[in-house]
Amino acid sequence: HVMEQQALRGLGGVPAAAAQTSTAGGEFAVDKGTGGNAGGSATAGGAAAGATVYTANCSGCHGQTGQGQPGVFPPLAANPVVNGPAADVIKIVNGGLTTPIEVNGAKYQGAMPAWHGNLKDAEIAEVITYIRSAWGNTGGPVTTAQVTAAAK
């Protein structure tokens, strides 16, 4: 599991409020808080819920403030892909990324797991909406319907 791997590499740091609990199926349950995006609309509540999903699942690699890790995991802050077409970000989050990537002239070699099937489509929409609006990013919100359609 991603969080176990992060903890082994010393990349944890998830606050207790966002801690995950293992379920019998080997998946993680995330306390999304309130204001979710389950209905498919993109709202400020979706970004707020996305912050919780981000802290629990993404911050160990990409950093709490989206700065990434040099040479390994790219920054999400000021990232042209994050700020670009929503379909590109959805594709990466849904399917993962196992090839090297270049962001703002720097190369990153780390692999990202596919989150489709590990997170609900609503959670993926929420976290993408969050990263596209956090740390000075200017990408627009993403809906659950967009994530579901892209996974087909």
Number of C-alpha atoms within 10 A of each C-alpha: 10 14 20 11 12 16 13 10 10 10 16 20 16 20 11 8 11 18 17 18 11 11 9 6 6 10 14 18 14 17 15 18 15 10 15 22 26 17 10 19 18 21 17 17 18 29 28 21 25 27 25 24 25 26 22 25 24 20 21 25 23 21 21 15 14 22 18 20 15 13 14 16 22 25 21 22 22 18 17 14 16 25 20 15 12 20 14 13 19 23 16 18 19 21 17 15 16 13 10 14 17 11 14 10 7 11 15 19 16 18 15 17 16 16 18 20 11 15 18 15 24 26 28 26 31 36 27 29 29 27 27 27 19 18 14 11 18 16 20 17 21 28 24 22 16 16 26 18 9 14 13 5
